Amino acid sequence: MTRSHTIRVQLGERSYDVVVGSGVRSQVFSALPSTARRALVITQDGIPFAIADDLKSAGLSVSTLTIGDGEEHKSLSTIEAIMVECANIGLTRNDVIVGVGGGMVTDVAGFAASLWHRGIAAVHVSTTLVGMVDAAIGGKTGVNLSTGKNLVGSFWQPRAVFCDTDALASLSPQEIRCGHGEMAKYHFLTGDNLLALELAERIARCVQIKADIVGADEREGGRRMLLNYGHTLAHALEIATDFSLAHGEAVAIGLVYAAHVAHQLGRIDQHRVDQHRAVVTGEYGLSCALPAGVSHEQLIQLMHGDKKALTGLTFVLDGPRGVEPVTSVDLEAVRRALHSMEVR
């Protein structure tokens, strides 16, 4: 096993490590609670790792539940199925749920762990690039409703996250693009040239950025909202395209769109908008074009349902003080920005 990177998410007594590197999944047993006698592994078909044997070698009775693939399975009905399985195997509050998979799996597994017996331990093994740099870290868990993404959920921190880079060779080009979309977000939050780093180090740097933000604002009262840069439009695009546009691809479009909104509001100049486009398309090789057949008014309606919206439309926008949340964004500026994306 090559050298791994360990990043600490600092949350007092609930602090935990995120371990990045080749083969780190073998360390899962080290994060199990000493009280655990049973483990429920939540995973999906096609996930390259099976860790049941590692858990059994630690003396646990292990059950595995394979959930559906696709955002339609990130649902309350899936949570109910997990709760039933927890009851069937006699999982107690001393035991553990282990999520092995991408961001959907860790979101669902973490939410299930927060609910069973009002909260049991969770450990995650992340197997996708977007999961490693974002979704598996920070304790935001949840599922979708037909009216919006991640509208039902909880903050529930895991005991540890293992980002095993061996999984990346199994990813489709679309999954790699998803990870690059989230990496581009971190570029604008920090200005870091992440692409200059070796892959495991690049992932670890993204984790460190997120860990620092989560440690300062666990429940998204302020600074943590920065992690949603590009996500207001992204979530609307995912729903409007019936999730044929994957999360990271939608974030890439959302980043450029957020720059257009900031420009319409006079927060940044055209040069800064062009910088966003150059980073997203030139450095990360992602598209920033709005998908065909999606109406502007539909997107605006969906953005109104975003969970960050408190008073009118809310965006995370670039500006003279850097990236920050902006509430009650002028609706006409939102429309003009969508038009600017189309006519480019």
N, C-alpha and C positions, 0 to 999 in steps of 0.2 A: 504494500500500500504506500503510495506517495505521501508526501507531507500534506497534512490537512491544516485548515484554518479554523480557529474557534473564535466566535464573536459572542460576547455576553450581552444579553438584553437586560438592562439594569432596571429592575422593578422591585427593589427591596427584597422581602422574603420570597417573592415569586419570581426572582431573577432566574434566567435559564440560558443555556448555551445553544448556539446554532453552529453546527460542525459542517464544514464544507470540504469535500475532497473525494478522491477515489476510494471506494471500499468502506466508507464510514458507516454504512448501514449495519456492519457487524458490531458496532458499538451500542446498538439500541438497548441491549440488556442493562447497560450502565445507567440508563435514565429511568428504569422502572422503579416505581415505589416499592419500598421494602415490604409493604403490606400486601402487595398484589399476589393473588393466587390464580387468577384467571385473566385472560386478555382476549378482547374482541378486535380482530384485525379487519378494518374496512378498506376495501380496495376495488379495483375494476379489472375487467378482462384486458389483456394486453400489457399490463404493468410488468416491467422486466424483472422485478424483484419479488421473491416470496420469502418472508422473514419468519414464518411460523416455526421453522426448525430452530432458529436462534432463540426464539422466545421459549420454546419447549425445553431447550438445553438449560435455560435459566430456571427451570422447574415449574413453569406455568402450564395450566390447562388452556389450550388455545383453540378458538373458533374463528373462522373466517367468513365474512359476509361480502359478497361481490355485488356492488351496486351498478346501476345502469350508467352508460356513457352518454354524455350530451346534457346540455343545460336543462332540458325538460325533466331530467332526473334529479336536478338540484332543487328538491321540492319538499314540502311538508309530508307528502306521502312516503318519500324515502326515509325521512326522519322517523315516521311512525313504524316503518318496517325495521329500522335499527332498534327502536325501543322494544319492539316485540322480541327481537333476537336477544337483547340484553336480558329480558325476563326469562326467556327459554333456557338460557345457559346459566342463569343464576348469578349474573354479574352484580357485585356489591360495590358500595362506595369505596372499598379498599382496593378495588381492581383498576384496570386500565383499558382504554381504547387506543388503538394504534392506527393512524391513518397512513396508508402507503399508496401514493399516487400523486397526481397533479393538484392544482389549486382547488378544483371542485371537490376532490376527495378530502383534502385537509379542512376545507370549509365545512363540509358536511360532518366529518368525524369530530371536529372540534365542537360544533354546535351540539351534536348528540352527546358528547361527553359533558357539556355544560348542563344538559337537561336531566340525564339519568341520575336518579336519587339526588337531584338538585346539585349535581356537579361531582364528576370523578376525574381522575388523572387522564391526560391525553399526551401522546408522543407522536410526532410526525416524521415520516420518511418521505421527503419530497423527491419526485422523479421527473419533473419538468422544469425547464428553464424559468418560466414565469412563476412557478411555485417556489423555486429556490431564491429568486431575487425579490419576491414580493409576497405571494399569497399565503405561504405556510408560516410566515413570521408575523408576530405582532398581536395575535389573539383575536382578530376580527373574524367571526364565524357567522354562517348564515345560509339561507336558502332564498330562492326567488319566488315571487308571485307572478301571475300573468300580467300584473300592472307594473312590475319593475324588478330590477335585480337587487338581490341581497336585502330586501326590505324587512325580512324577519330573521333575527339573529341575536347574538350576544357577544360580549367581550369575554373570552375564556382563553387564558394563556396556557400553552403546552408546557410540559416539563422539560422538553428538549426538541430540537428539530435537527434532522440529519439530511444534508443535501449531498447525495451521493452522485458525483459527476459521471460515474459509470453509466448512469441511465441516459445520458444525453445522446449517446450514439444511436439510441433506438427511436429518437424523436423524428417526426415528420418535418418537412420544411415549414409548414404552417405553425407548428409548435415552436420552432426556433424563432420564427418571426414574432410570435407572441412574447417571448422573452425579450427580444430586442426592443419591442415597443415599450416595455416597462424600463429597460435600461436607458432608452432615450429620455424617459421621464426624469430619471436620476441625473442625467447630463444637465438638464435645465435647472434642477434643484440645486446643484452644486458647482456646475461648470467643469467637473472632472472629465478627463479624456479616458473614459473607461476602456475604449477599444485598444488603448496602448498597453493594457494589462493582459497577462496570461489568463486563460479562461477561469480557472478556480479562483485566482486572485480577484478577477473582475466580479465574479459572483460574491465573493467575500466582501468586497468594497460596497456593493449594493446592499448587502445585508447590514453592514456597519452603518450606512446612511439611514436605513430604515430603523435599525435598533436605537440609534441616537434620538430619532424623532419619537419613537414609541416610548422610550424611557422618559422623555420630557412631557408627553401628552398621550397617555395610554388610551383615553376614552374619547379622543377626537374633539376636545373642547376648543382647540385652536390650531396649534402648529401641525398636528397630525393631518389636518385637512389638506396640507400641501401634497401629501401622497396621492391625492385624488386629481393631481394636475392632468388634464386631458380626459378625465373620466366622465364628466357630465355628458358630453356628446357621445363618448364611447359607449356608455351603457344604453343610451337611446338607440344608437346604431345597431347594437347587438340585438335588441328587441325588434327593431324595425326590419331587420334582415332575417328574423327567425334564427339568429345565431349562426347563420352561414358565414358571417364575418366574426372571426374569433377575437377574444378579448384584447390581446396585445396589438393585433392589427387595428382594432377600433381605437385603442389608445393612441396609436401613431397618428391617425386622422384627427383625433380629439386634441392632440398637442398643437397641431398646426391651426386647427380651428380656434383654440383658445387664444393663440397669438393674434388671429384676425379680430376676435372680439376685443382684446386689449387694444389693438390699433384703432378700432372703431370708437373706443372710449377715450382715446388720446393718451393712453398709458404708455405705449411704446410706439416707435416709428416704423416705417416700412422696412428699413434695414433689419430690424430685429425680427420682424415677421419672416423675412427672407432667410435669416439665420435658422429659424425653426424648421423651415422647409428643407434647407440644406442638410441639417443634422439628421432629420428623419429620413429623407430620401437618399441623400448622398452618403452619409456615414453609416447609417443602419440599414439601408437598402429597402425601406418600407414605402408603401404607397400612402399618399395623403389625399387621394381623391375620394369624394363622396360617392358611395355606391349608387348605381343607376336605379331609378324607379322608386326612390324614397323621397317623399315630399318634405319640404321644409316645415310645413305646419305640423306634420306628424312628428317630426323630430322635436319641435318646440313643445308640443304637448307632452311627449315622453320626458323631456328634460324637466318639465314642471313637476314630474313625479319623482325626481331624484331625491334620495334620502337626505342629502345635505341641504335641500331647499327649506329655508325657514320663513323668509319673507320674499316672495317672488323667486325669480331665477337666481341661482347661486352658482358662481364659477370660481375656480382657482385660476388667477390671472397673473401674468408677468406685469411688471411695472417699475417705476423708479426705485422702489425699495426691494425689488426682487419679486419672487412669486409669493402671492398671498391670496386668501379667500376674499371674495367680493360679493356682497349680497345685493339683492334688488337691482340686478343688472337690467338696463333699459332694453325693452323688448325689440325696439326698432334696431338697436345696435346688434342684437342677436340675429335678426333677419338679414341685416346688411352683411354681416360676417358670413352667413351661409351663402349669400349671393356671391361674395368675393371668392369663396372656395370654388364655386361653379365656373366663374368667368376667367379664372386664372389661365 
